[in-house]
């Protein structure tokens, strides 16, 4: 898994590629905690290059969303496709979190 962060307007975009699973969830959690500890609580997860997400990865995403909300921020997701989109749909995460087709759409909201 690879994680890159960039600042765009008032948002921190966290681009995740590879696999978000049991092996990589701790790294993902740590990175998002680091980002929020720096005061960045308006987050967009760009998942357009994510190939796979497991239940451990989903737990990490929802934990990050709760942490952002508790700090007065918000976590949105964008770029879901393939298996990742299917897992988010089946698990109901697309109804729990703001999900956008593209990064541009997420930044516009």
Residue frames relative to the residue before (quaternion, step in Angstrom):
aa qw qx qy qz dx dy dz
X 1.0000 0.0000 0.0000 0.0000 0.00 0.00 0.00
X 0.1123 -0.7638 0.6330 0.0585 3.51 -1.15 0.75
X 0.0992 -0.7883 0.6067 0.0257 3.56 -1.00 0.90
X 0.0010 -0.7809 0.6240 -0.0281 3.56 -0.85 1.03
X 0.1418 -0.7890 0.5924 0.0807 3.55 -0.99 0.82
X 0.0055 -0.7642 0.6449 -0.0072 3.51 -1.19 0.75
X 0.3580 -0.6941 0.5761 0.2412 3.55 -1.22 0.49
X 0.0455 0.7684 -0.6354 0.0617 3.54 -0.92 1.00
X 0.8009 -0.0799 -0.0248 0.5929 3.54 -0.48 1.25
X 0.7809 -0.2779 0.2225 0.5133 3.61 -0.74 -1.00
X 0.6104 0.5755 -0.3261 0.4358 3.57 1.29 0.16
X 0.2511 -0.6918 0.6467 0.2004 3.51 -1.29 0.49
X 0.1989 -0.7797 0.5877 0.0846 3.53 -0.66 1.16
X 0.1183 -0.7750 0.6202 0.0268 3.53 -0.78 1.12
X 0.1166 -0.8062 0.5796 0.0245 3.56 -0.33 1.30
X 0.1007 -0.8032 0.5872 -0.0033 3.54 -0.70 1.18
X 0.0003 -0.7948 0.6068 -0.0088 3.58 -0.87 0.94
X 0.6762 0.4659 -0.3670 0.4370 3.54 -1.22 0.53
X 0.6804 -0.4467 0.3819 0.4378 3.54 -0.99 -0.97
X 0.1454 -0.7450 0.6452 0.0874 3.55 -1.03 0.89
X 0.2451 0.7754 -0.5241 0.2530 3.53 -0.04 1.36
X 0.8014 -0.2817 0.2009 0.4879 3.57 -1.27 -0.24
X 0.6694 0.5193 -0.2926 0.4435 3.57 0.98 -0.85
X 0.8002 0.3235 -0.1460 0.4835 3.60 0.91 -0.87
X 0.4601 0.7152 -0.4414 0.2864 3.63 1.20 -0.23
X 0.6414 0.5292 -0.3378 0.4410 3.62 0.95 -0.78
X 0.6356 0.5148 -0.3218 0.4768 3.59 1.04 -0.76
X 0.6356 0.5263 -0.3104 0.4719 3.57 1.01 -0.87
X 0.6511 0.5178 -0.3064 0.4626 3.59 0.90 -0.97
X 0.6701 0.5163 -0.2911 0.4469 3.54 0.88 -0.99
X 0.6619 0.5066 -0.3052 0.4606 3.58 0.93 -0.89
X 0.6881 0.4666 -0.2983 0.4690 3.60 0.88 -0.87
X 0.6088 0.5291 -0.3546 0.4728 3.61 1.06 -0.62
X 0.6320 0.5336 -0.3135 0.4665 3.57 1.04 -0.83
X 0.6520 0.5143 -0.3027 0.4676 3.57 0.95 -0.92
X 0.7061 0.4552 -0.2707 0.4701 3.60 0.86 -0.94
X 0.6082 0.5500 -0.3522 0.4511 3.59 1.08 -0.65
X 0.6504 0.4981 -0.3046 0.4859 3.58 1.20 -0.54
X 0.6147 -0.5894 0.3266 0.4100 3.60 1.31 0.07
X 0.5475 0.5959 -0.4060 0.4245 3.58 1.25 0.14
X 0.0503 0.8380 -0.5343 0.0983 3.55 -0.21 1.33
X 0.6111 0.4640 -0.3585 0.5317 3.57 1.29 0.16
X 0.0525 0.8541 -0.5021 0.1252 3.51 0.02 1.38
X 0.1022 -0.7353 0.6645 0.0854 3.52 -1.20 0.68
X 0.2258 -0.7457 0.6132 0.1304 3.54 -0.80 1.05
X 0.1647 -0.7643 0.6187 0.0764 3.55 -0.59 1.18
X 0.0599 -0.8400 0.5381 -0.0353 3.55 -0.26 1.33
X 0.3138 0.7951 -0.4750 0.2093 3.57 1.24 0.33
X 0.7464 0.3436 -0.2136 0.5284 3.62 1.18 -0.42
X 0.4497 0.6618 -0.4669 0.3767 3.56 1.27 0.32
X 0.2894 -0.7959 0.5155 0.1302 3.57 -0.75 1.10
X 0.8087 0.0240 0.0509 0.5855 3.58 1.08 -0.70
X 0.0129 -0.7666 0.6415 0.0242 3.56 -1.15 0.67
X 0.2349 -0.7693 0.5827 0.1161 3.56 -0.93 0.98
X 0.7090 -0.4130 0.3290 0.4674 3.56 -1.30 -0.07
X 0.6054 0.5390 -0.3576 0.4639 3.61 1.09 -0.61
X 0.6473 0.5109 -0.3097 0.4733 3.57 1.03 -0.77
X 0.6349 0.5218 -0.3233 0.4691 3.57 1.02 -0.80
X 0.6273 0.5285 -0.3344 0.4642 3.59 0.99 -0.79
X 0.6517 0.5161 -0.3120 0.4600 3.57 0.98 -0.81
X 0.6423 0.5174 -0.3220 0.4648 3.58 0.99 -0.81
X 0.6953 0.4587 -0.2927 0.4696 3.61 0.82 -0.91
X 0.6129 0.5330 -0.3513 0.4657 3.62 1.06 -0.65
X 0.6523 0.5030 -0.3117 0.4737 3.59 0.99 -0.80
X 0.6338 0.5276 -0.3286 0.4603 3.59 1.01 -0.79
X 0.6585 0.4954 -0.3038 0.4782 3.58 0.97 -0.84
X 0.6483 0.5167 -0.3177 0.4602 3.59 0.96 -0.83
X 0.6488 0.5052 -0.3193 0.4710 3.59 0.96 -0.83
X 0.6618 0.5069 -0.3035 0.4615 3.59 0.93 -0.90
X 0.6582 0.5150 -0.3188 0.4471 3.60 0.97 -0.78
X 0.6905 0.4272 -0.2624 0.5214 3.57 1.27 -0.37
X 0.6024 -0.5915 0.3450 0.4102 3.57 1.27 0.27
X 0.5896 0.5801 -0.3615 0.4304 3.58 1.25 0.30
X 0.3266 -0.7143 0.5782 0.2208 3.50 -1.28 -0.49
X 0.1779 -0.7488 0.6272 0.1191 3.53 -1.21 0.61
X 0.0517 -0.7731 0.6322 -0.0029 3.54 -0.88 1.05
X 0.2695 -0.7383 0.5944 0.1703 3.55 -1.28 0.39
X 0.0033 0.7891 -0.6141 -0.0157 3.55 -1.18 0.55
X 0.7860 0.3922 -0.2570 0.4029 3.51 -1.34 0.28
X 0.3082 0.7621 -0.5193 0.2337 3.58 1.14 0.48
X 0.1427 0.7780 -0.6046 0.0943 3.56 -1.01 0.83
X 0.8299 0.2666 -0.1744 0.4580 3.52 -1.32 0.25
X 0.8478 -0.0833 0.1034 0.5134 3.52 -1.02 -0.94
X 0.6322 0.5406 -0.3390 0.4395 3.59 0.97 -0.82
X 0.6514 0.5033 -0.3146 0.4727 3.60 0.91 -0.86
X 0.6522 0.5217 -0.3130 0.4521 3.56 0.94 -0.90
X 0.6557 0.5012 -0.3117 0.4709 3.61 0.94 -0.86
X 0.6500 0.4990 -0.3194 0.4759 3.62 0.94 -0.81
X 0.6547 0.5117 -0.3125 0.4603 3.60 0.97 -0.84
X 0.7010 0.4813 -0.2719 0.4505 3.59 0.75 -1.08
X 0.7017 0.4657 -0.2668 0.4686 3.59 1.00 -0.80
X 0.4950 -0.6733 0.4214 0.3522 3.59 1.23 -0.28
X 0.4064 0.7398 -0.4590 0.2772 3.59 1.25 0.10
X 0.6073 0.5593 -0.3659 0.4294 3.60 1.10 -0.51
X 0.6698 0.4401 -0.3094 0.5118 3.60 1.24 -0.21
X 0.6547 0.5231 -0.3071 0.4510 3.60 1.23 -0.37
X 0.7845 0.2423 -0.0927 0.5633 3.55 1.12 -0.74
X 0.5169 -0.5805 0.5008 0.3810 3.57 -1.18 0.42
X 0.0239 -0.7953 0.6048 -0.0326 3.59 -0.75 1.08
X 0.0913 -0.8058 0.5851 -0.0002 3.54 -0.85 1.06
X 0.6092 -0.5788 0.4099 0.3547 3.55 -1.18 0.62
X 0.8243 0.0593 0.0266 0.5624 3.57 0.85 -0.99
X 0.6577 -0.4879 0.3971 0.4143 3.53 -1.32 0.23
X 0.6248 0.5420 -0.3377 0.4492 3.59 0.99 -0.79
X 0.6446 0.5129 -0.3160 0.4707 3.59 0.99 -0.83
X 0.6632 0.5043 -0.3041 0.4618 3.58 0.94 -0.88
X 0.6730 0.4972 -0.2979 0.4594 3.59 0.95 -0.82
X 0.6395 0.5433 -0.3192 0.4404 3.59 1.15 -0.57
X 0.6857 0.4878 -0.2847 0.4590 3.61 1.19 -0.39
